[in-house]
Amino acid sequence: MRIFCASIATETNTFSPLRTDMADFRESFYAAPGEHPETPTLCSAVFTIARARAKAEGWELVEGTATWAEPGGLVNRETYETLRDEVLAQLRAAMPVDGVVLGLHGAMVAQDYLDCEGDLLQSVRDIVGPEVVIGASFDPHSHLSAKRFDAVDILVAFKEFPHTDFVTAGASTVDLVLRTLRGEIAPVKAAFDCKMIEVLPTSREPMRSFVDRINAMEGRNGILSISVIHGFMAGDVPDLGAKVVVITDNDKGLAMRLSHDLGMELFGFRGTTRPDFITPEQALEKLSCSSSFPVVIADVWDNPGGGVPGDSTLLLRKVMEAGLTDYAFGTIWDPMAVRICFSAGEGGQLPLRFGGKTSSTGGAPVDAMVTVKKLRRNSWQSFGDSIVPLGDCALIELPDGGEVILNSNRAQSFDPDLFANMGVDPKAKKYLFIKSTNHFYDAFAKIAGEIIYVNVHGPYPSDPKTNGYKHLTRDIWPIVDDPFTAAS
């Protein structure tokens, strides 16, 4: 048995002032064939799983390119076509193959390509023909088009948000492909359009129980896999929105009924799933009453994981104006300020302008006399089993004693070790300010006395009613109160 494996992934915020090119992929993660590390990345866990299975079971794995770019703006056309054609050339060279396994994200948009994954998967199908089994793993914050759905035999999305199960999803993808090739199962699939877009964290109810029940269903009564596509509200594409995918063992009727029932149940959660997103003023007032530390305060919208720059100063300015002390802020993206801090050296004092460089909605730069407390080349943070590069970083101390980490590689906040790796004991601070919608939750909840989600209006398109989608082709909630009635 011979299986080809590759991964091209990023998440595109089509409203972002940023653009994404080959430098962004190489900065975040790029592994040529055979060079994928032993640790997985968010979208390439299929590599490490397939390697282990191939070694244990004696089949041949042909590895192609694996690459990931931190979420950002539109991918330029040349970059997407170069990466796509690179992988397709590797696949042609590997032929004949029995199966193809791809690690994708599902929300990549490039210039002139609204459905990059659909384009890639259809091209793969054209090369291998109808009999070869194709499996793909997806991030749930993706767009499920008919083109990509029809091109694959196996489609598995992470179930958890935060995505603590990305390795599990990769393992499920590989396993279902292998079982199909061995004739143990005959997978058929169905998808239901929930006609909604919402933030659906599984770290809280009602999504927690919903996902637990889905997990319990898999592997029983002919149900092979259930995936919930949350959708990505910052992507202006025709297929924006939540969908439920069910794969059964040769039972199309069951797949259709179950996807419909689960999809309508999910639709019933609309408007109830988000944590309480409070204003910065409300958050600061709440901090004055806090007694259990550290308090973790998440800026949910200036989140590089959603494709925005991550250099907003809006929340930091509120903190400074309020006279708060004993806080650490991680991170603000500013490669220029990092470079200046390295020139000053550890212990250096200088007037520094930082943040607020890439968007008119992200606040003005901060000007302060700072002390450079720590410098680190190629710093990093953990995200489950993966390592997330932060690039060169500088820890600066402000006049009020607050500390800010400046990073040169954009990344959202995943783990308290982003502070620890820069010499800040996260447990010793009263207040930890981070930038993430919910991926931080699993790791930070282990040390937090309290977690506060702050709605800082800025560069992220956080309200579907006012985002002004141009490519959305159907009615969805909350733009339409009842899209199912509207459609009929």
Number of C-alpha atoms within 10 A of each C-alpha: 14 16 26 23 28 26 27 26 27 26 28 32 29 27 20 22 17 18 17 23 18 17 12 22 22 13 17 19 18 20 17 12 15 12 12 20 10 12 12 20 25 26 27 28 26 31 32 18 20 26 18 11 18 15 11 9 10 10 13 16 22 20 24 25 21 28 27 25 23 26 31 27 27 26 29 17 15 13 18 22 16 12 19 21 14 13 23 20 13 18 23 13 11 16 14 14 19 17 22 24 25 28 29 27 26 31 30 28 26 22 14 11 18 21 21 23 27 23 15 22 23 17 15 20 18 11 16 19 9 12 10 19 23 27 27 29 29 30 31 26 27 27 31 28 16 11 15 20 19 13 22 22 20 25 26 28 31 26 25 22 25 21 22 18 16 26 25 16 28 30 20 24 28 28 18 23 25 21 13 18 17 11 8 11 17 17 23 20 26 21 24 21 19 26 23 25 24 23 20 29 22 21 17 13 16 16 20 16 13 14 18 13 11 15 14 9 15 16 12 10 10 17 20 23 27 28 24 27 28 28 25 26 27 26 31 22 22 17 23 28 27 28 29 24 26 28 29 26 20 16 16 15 13 20 26 19 15 21 26 21 13 21 21 17 13 21 19 11 15 16 13 14 17 18 17 11 16 15 16 21 15 12 17 18 12 12 17 9 8 15 11 10 18 21 24 26 24 26 27 24 25 30 26 25 27 29 32 33 30 29 27 33 22 22 24 19 14 14 19 14 9 12 9 16 17 13 22 25 21 21 27 29 28 25 20 15 20 26 17 14 27 18 10 14 16 17 14 15 16 14 10 18 18 22 25 22 18 21 18 12 14 24 20 19 18 15 12 14 13 23 23 22 21 21 22 19 12 13 19 23 21 16 21 19 14 15 14 25 21 24 21 19 30 30 28 28 20 18 13 13 15 20 24 24 24 30 30 23 22 31 29 32 30 24 22 24 19 22 23 13 15 18 14 20 13 22 17 12 18 20 25 25 22 25 29 24 26 25 22 22 21 18 18 22 15 9 15 21 17 17 16 19 24 25 21 21 18 18 23 25 21 17 14 17 12 9 15 12 18 9 13 15 11 14 18 23 20 17 15 15 12 14 17 13 9 11 10 5
